[in-house]
Amino acid sequence: MNVVLVHGIFDNGAIFKRLAALLTAQGHRCWVPALRPADARHGIEDLASKLKGYVQANLAPGEPFALIGFSMGCIISRQYLQMLDGAQRVCAFFAISGPHQGTLTAYLYIGQGARDLRPGSALLARLKATEERLSRVALHVYWTSLDLTVVPATSCNWALAPQRLDSRTLLHRFMPTDRRVCADIVRRISAL
């Protein structure tokens, strides 16, 4: 199975090193785009368009794949899935610590991406209003009730996903390397 992993703010995908290695060991092909600018200063829509371009350039047309997002990467992924027709070819979406209802910490940074991630933003409202477009995609959520980066932490606990795991990981940044999170994702992707 092809797996595309979408990083969060200020990252380049290196945060997925452990998870990608575990998936590759099970025979999956991992694709980890470095979306720029990594601070999303031009907005979530800009990075979602770049994600779409990356998918088109690297995967065969119509070829299904699993999508994994971390933090802001979850919202980039949702924009791709819901607004750029990504849901037509993604069979499963794994959201790790995504601020689905926004995060108060987005008020601490500048740029359109930070404005997009604020509670009540127009982008988050559009995503909420178009969630039915995800009806054919298996949804899985991983969050930590101890999150101090996504505030409130419950914003990560996306009610649309029937599978939600609170790993109680101490730090937001440790979520993509958490043993339980990684094991569950590998198991579920291997079953696709």
Protein Blocks (a to p, Z undefined) as FASTA:
>chain_A
ZZdddddehiahjmmmmmmmmmmmnopacdddddddfklmnojklmmmmmmmmmmmmpcg
hiacddddehjlmmmmmmmmmmnommmmpmbdcdehiafkopfklmmpgcjklmmmpghi
aklmmmmmmmmmmmmpccdddddfkbckbccfklmmcfklmbdcdekpabfklmmmgmkl
mmmmmmmmmmZZ
